[in-house]
């Protein structure tokens, strides 16, 4: 009964907490607020830009910091996640970024078991945004648009509404959300399958198993094939999505363009920010930032163009001919 009371209280106070959040944003500098308390009235890009001022203003991108690429002329690089491996150079005006592996197991493997890592790329700081990583050891976060623990306790507790501080803290726990855990992720649907393997092989690390859509599902390499995932019994926070594909010339069917879809309040699948994402022609797990982070129980990855079609579209002299590329596929999907 006590738990039901706390749950009902949290639901009843959610609008009040939202109003309090709006009041707080008028008086608290954005760079001193946690990501969970940032105003939703700002665009995701503005919000991320403001977050870059956190930390040492003289070196906003120190070695080891996880970043995403944005606003590059090479649009295929936008939204890819990497790690800063070379400090800012006064000579070049750039920092060195190694793409991918910031979230995946690849980063935690012993050096003897890692793939050959690609060379870092040089990027101007203006084209980087820090990724909103949770603090070390933090197992949950507050849902977007809600207040963190301390303000909720202040509003509802002994200094505010009059609840005991312990009870106010328990109410605040109902505004927490847990990050996605891959052990709880499952494939619950797909647009089609060629039938080489069960669709759930898309979640394992093996490169001798894969998911490929049905033959003819992407005429000329273009279509709308998807995999649908359950993230568990309750909504989870997703910061990034990872894809692993075989590169060309071995992977003409590999996913090149895709986007994420989530259910709206009417139960319809809609495209989620940041919109279209594009893989690179590499064998590593490629990680893409979802800005703002998704807080959902299920989602779809929708694949719209394969590598063969992209190569044909980018062939300047029109001399490239690709046969039998009428489906699309991948090795592995991951979420962080």
ZIWOZI-V571497 format. One record per helix or strand of 3 or more residues. SS is the DSSP state (A for helix, B for strand). FROM is the first residue (numbers start at 1). TO is the last residue. If there is no record, write none. Layout:
[[SS	FROM	TO] [SS	FROM	TO]]
This chain:
[[A	2	27] [A	30	32] [A	35	37] [A	44	51] [A	57	59] [B	66	69] [A	75	77] [B	80	89] [B	94	99] [A	105	108] [A	111	113] [B	121	123] [A	125	127] [B	128	130] [B	140	142] [A	149	156] [A	165	173] [B	176	179] [A	182	184] [B	186	190] [A	199	203] [A	219	221] [B	222	230] [B	236	244] [B	254	263] [B	269	271] [B	286	296] [B	298	306] [A	307	313] [B	332	335]]
